Amino acid sequence: MKKRIGYRRIPKLSKSSFTAGLQCLKRLYLESYHRDLAAPIDEAQQALFDAGALVGEMARQLYPGGILMDHDYLHIDEAVASTKALLGDTSLAAIYEAGFEFDDIRVRTDILARAKGGRFDLVEVKSGTGVKEEHIPDLAIQLYVLRGAGVRAGRTWLAHLNKDYVYPGGGYDLDQLFKVEDVSKRVQEYQAEIPPALRQMRLALREADAPDIEPGRQCSVPYDCPFFDFCHQDAPEYPVSELPRATERLLMRLKAAGIRDIREIAPGFSGLNPLQKRVRDCVVEGRAYIDPAVRAELQGLVYPVHFLDFETFSPAIPRYAGTRPYQAVPFQWSDHILGADGKLTHEEFLHDGKGDPREPLARSLLETLGAGGSIMVYSGFEEARIRELARDLPRFSKDLLALLEGRLVDLLPILQRHCYHPDFHGSFSLKAVLPALVPDLDYDDLAITDGQAASLAYEEIIYEGTTDDRREQLREELLRYCGRDTEAMVRLVETLLRR
C-alpha cells in the first residue's frame, strides 16, 4: 500500500497542471515533483510557443483599451494582486493575462473583457484553427477559479485563427483573421466535472510515489507528454503500438492477453489486418519482406524519372499576400533525374529569402520537370503543394496541373503494399525506411535531419538579423538535406528493382 506524503502541502494547481492531470495523473505527479525527468524543450516546440505568443498578442487588438499584466509566471501572486486592484477600474475595457486564485488553483486568463452589468467575458486565445474538445476543460477551470474569486463572469469565448482567411497584403483584418466562438454552454456543462477531477488529482499528489499507470494512448493524446521517454524507458523492443493503424480496441485486446511485444503475438491471433500480420511475421522471423510484385509497379516508370521533394514553412500569421494561416509555403525543391541509360543528374532550387518564394519556385520547377517523364514523390505532400501553387498563381496554373496528369508516382503506398523491415519499427517515413533498406545511406551526417528543422532554418534565413555567414551556412545545410531526400528515393527504387 502506498504511503501518503501527509507531512507536506501539495503544490497549487494551474490550468496547465489541471489539463495535464486530466490527460494522465502520472504526468501531473511528475510535473509537480520531478520536472527534471521531462524532455527538454526543443527548437520545434519553442517555435510553437513563439507562434502562440504572437497570435495572443494580435488577438488582444480585438479587445482594445485594456492593460497587460506583464508579471511573468513566476510571480503569479503579484499578478493576482494587480488584477484585483484593476477590476473596479471601469475605464479599462479589458485586462490581458489577468491573474486569479481560488481553491489553491492559480490561473492567468488571456483576455478578460468588460461586459455589460459589471460582468466580464472570458476569452481564451488558441493559435490553432478551430475549437477542440481539449479546449473546454482549459476554459472551464478558468471559469471555476474566476467565479470562486468573486468575478461576475459573463460569456466564455474561444478566439482562434480563421483557416479560410486569405491575407490581401498590407495590414491584417483582425475580424477576418480570427474567429471568436461562443463556448459558454459547453464550458458551463463541464463545471460539474471539475470537483471530482480535482479530488482525484489531489489524492494522487498526496501519495509518496507516482501513480502506476502504463504507457498508452494518453502519452500523446491530446498532447505529447514531456515524460514520454521516461515512461517508455522499459518498453519492449517491438511494442505492439508499432503495429500500423492499430485501433484502440486491438491494443486493449493485446493488453488483456498480456501481450506487450509484437514477438509475443501468436500466429493465429485474430483481429490483425494483412499489413499487421506482415509486420508481426517480419518481426518474429527477424527478416525483411519485399514482395517481388514491387518490380512490376516500378518497371512502369517513364524515363526520365524525376525524384521530387519540397521543403516548406507554415507561418501561423500569413506572411505573403494570397496565403492563409498555416499554409505550407514551398521555398525549396530538389530533383534527382534518372535517365533511361542509368545516368543520374541533380537540379535544385532554394529561394534567396527576399519576398514571396512561390512564383520563382514554380517557374524554376516547371522548367526542370519539363513535359515528360514520371515524377516520383513520397506521400501526397508534393501533390497538395502543386495544387495550391496552381490555385494561388493563375498564370502558372495550367502548366502546374499538367504535372499531375498521369506523371505523379507516390513511392510511399508502393512500399506500404509491398515491403516491411523490422527496423521500420512501425513507421514508413523516409527516415525509417531508408537506413533499413539502404544501409549505407541515412541522415546522420546532416545538420538538418527533418522537415521541421528545415522550416526553422528558412525562418532564420529570412530573419533580418541573421548574418550573411549564418545565412550561407543554413543554405548549404538546407541544400544537403533536401537533396538527401530525393537521393534516398533514387536509392530505394534501385534497391527494389534489383529484387
HUCOR-V536691 format. One record per helix or strand of 3 or more residues. SS is the DSSP state (H for helix, E for strand). FROM is the first residue (numbers start at 1). TO is the last residue. If there is no record, write none. Layout:
# HUCOR-V536691
ss: (SS,SS)
from: (FROM,FROM)
to: (TO,TO)
This chain:
# HUCOR-V536691
ss: (H,H,H,H,E,H,E,E,H,E,H,E,H,E,H,H,H,H,H,H,H,H,E,E,E,H,E,H,H,E,H,H,H,H,H)
from: (15,25,35,43,66,76,94,105,116,120,133,153,174,178,184,217,228,240,248,262,274,293,305,329,344,358,375,381,394,408,411,422,430,451,468)
to: (23,33,37,63,68,86,102,114,118,125,148,161,177,182,205,219,231,242,256,264,285,298,313,338,350,369,377,392,402,410,418,424,437,462,497)
